[in-house]
Amino acid sequence: MVRIYICEDNQQHLTEIKRHVSYFMSFSKWHMQLAAASVFPEDILNQLVVDEEPNIYLFDVDLKDTSPMNGFQLGQKVREKDPNGYLIYLTSHLELSYLSFQYHVKAIDYIEKNGPGDWRTRLTDCLKAVEKQLTTDQNNREKQVIELFTFSGLTNFFVDELIAFEAIPDHKLILYSHNEKTTILQKTLDQLERELPQAFFRPHRSFLINCDRIDRIETNFSTVYMQNQLAIPVAHRKRKVLREKKGTA
């Protein structure tokens, strides 16, 4: 579920925004809920729920008709509790947008209510962009991840994006992914072979490859070429195993 919070000090504008958001929610493939909508920023803070579910915030910048707090200060307070929420400003004061850098609110857009074009169209486009990012984030969470030590410390890698590992001197490994090479520490090919899925295969004592990332194989199975065009030798005794693994036995 995606929760949406709206704060706008003009009651008429608040009603219009709620109406448009409700219309968008009715067509969204995501389960969305209007968690709070108020002219008072204090109401938003009192009703704020932060957990593993994402939040979207639609705030006005100028809230002086109902509170001494402005929209950036509200955003700042929200960010203390929810650093990953999606914050959008709808405002008649686009010239104040530079203040967001002072408050460190990390807004994803500023929509001018009285500017050229319809603010509803801008808001719809922005909410669609949030939906797209939510889908990407969800897919990434569902991907299998492996933690490996690099020179930068403990680093997460998506398993399906790994192409190959190569053993090098000094008990290190080289991890190959698309257009990248990363030095891996404190891990051996034997350990990785046990930890990684069956798609990973040891064609040679110095290499561990992801068979889902093979581009082509020599007809005699002496060499495999990965998607990054890395050529990897196949030991004689491993060629039959590779044929069977690729279904060409």
Secondary structure, 3 states (H helix, E strand, C coil): CEEEEEECCCHHHHHHHHHHHHHHHHHCCCCEEEEEEECCHHHHHHHCCCCCCCEEEEECCCCCCCCCCCHHHHHHHHHHHCCCCEEEEEECCHHHCCHHHHHCCCCCEEEECCCCCCHHHHHHHHHHHHHHHHHHHHHHHHCCEEEEEECCEEEEEEHHHCCEEEEECCCEEEEEECCEEEEEECCCHHHHHHHCCCCEEEEECCEEEEHHHEEEECCCCCEEEECCCCEEECCHHHHHHHHHHCCCC
